[in-house]
Amino acid sequence: MNILLINPPAINLYYRVGLRLAPLGLAYVASFLKKNGHQVKMIDFNVDKINYRTFPYEKFDLVGLSTDTTRFPVSLEIAKCAKERGTKVVGGGFHVTFMDQEALESGFFDYVVRGEGEYIMSDLVQHLEENLPLDGVQGISYLRDGMVERNPSAPLVQDLDTLPFPARELLPLDRYTSSFRRRIATTMITSRGCPYDCEFCSCSEFSGKRWRTRSVESIMEEIELLYHKYGYRSISFLDDNFTLSPSRVIKISEEILKKGLDFVWFALTRVDTVIKNEKMIELAKKAGLRQVFVGFESGSQEVLDSYGKKTEVESAFKAVEILKKHKIEVWGSFIIGAFNETKEMIKETIRFAKKLNPHIAQFSILVPYPGSRLYEKVKDKIITKNWEAFWGGAPVMKLAKISPQEMKSWIIKAHASFYLRPKAFLTTGLPFLYELLLGYRNNKKVPLIRVNGDWKPIKATV
């Protein structure tokens, strides 16, 4: 079957600050379909200069769209264009997994893949190709006689090593110009699932509470592919929690050092993991770890407990102390706008952020994403049906003690209070902006990587 996979244009917080990252989830589906003998083309409307309204979708047997909440409205427009040209359309990703009825009843999606898509999409394609009944495809939703039919959920992929590496060769790699430490960055995923199940997060529902990891051998094979074949010298590990197994991080770090790979990397971690595993942090730094993303979230223990974070506010200071001791930059996440939060609690979080003083402070307004426990808890308090507003910078639900208009001003005050401090502006604000601008150095189509002191183009061909 001839299949087109589409990454719709993004408007989320990271896109707004200049991050352009390859859609790995979609690339995994593409590689699995290719492995099973199908022709696959990928389009990323974030970097491909293509008009989605006039694209010839009719050349394909099936069009697949991966969409999160903020991109659902534009995904509907793309799906409509494809349907008008007589092509079947399937939706996948976080939003439609939990809002399949909305997608199907729009009339623009024929099928919805719920959850991790590799095996489900391949099974669906096989059934369509052989004209088999759809009842046998686990993990899909579709309309039957005008009613939503939900087949039983598919099991999660237990052995991640069985999945082929993402089909990066189908993407315009020279157009992903996000940089880290003056080197063009690429991305990797080495595990799936998260046992913490924070109230505001839908990851545990989508990928399961059981953490599944690839083998160190598989991880190193992909790292070496990115390093030697593509020429990358910077990798962002986008696992929900890369450091969940400190022993695994130590093994990966040891292998990087043993193989003499000179690259810098970024990962997500937790406060408690850092505090209990300083030796892991020390070794990871030697192996190239330069920045971590930590969800501090709130300076109010009451709010932190309501999120289900299972951490203590005061522990954050010890974690930051350890990270700064080893000269690892901290990208701290802070959330304001919990349902029962007061103005004093918000002020407490802002003071908390300034006292921690991470390299980057990201303030967001709490968003009840479909699939999260928070969404089910407050869905009758959501004040807008415009999914594009769910990017983290605008209020989307009615709070008990703070008005939506006040929340708009608080998110501005939070960033201004942190970044307009003279010392913070010089030490964190300006360098952060400089790193972002380097991703667009001279606005060149072919990005550059810093290798042994020289700028060299990415080897983007395969």
Helices and strands as residue ranges (DSSP letters): E 2-7, H 13-16, H 24-35, E 39-44, G 57-59, E 62-66, H 72-84, E 88-92, H 94-98, H 100-105, E 111-113, H 118-129, G 134-136, E 140-144, E 147-150, G 160-162, G 168-170, G 173-175, E 179-180, E 183-184, E 186-188, E 191-192, H 203-207, E 212-213, H 216-224, I 225-229, E 234-237, H 246-259, E 264-269, H 271-276, H 278-286, E 289-297, H 301-307, H 315-325, E 329-336, H 343-356, E 360-365, H 373-378, G 379-381, G 387-389, H 404-419, H 422-424, I 425-429, H 430-438, G 441-443, E 448-451, E 454-457
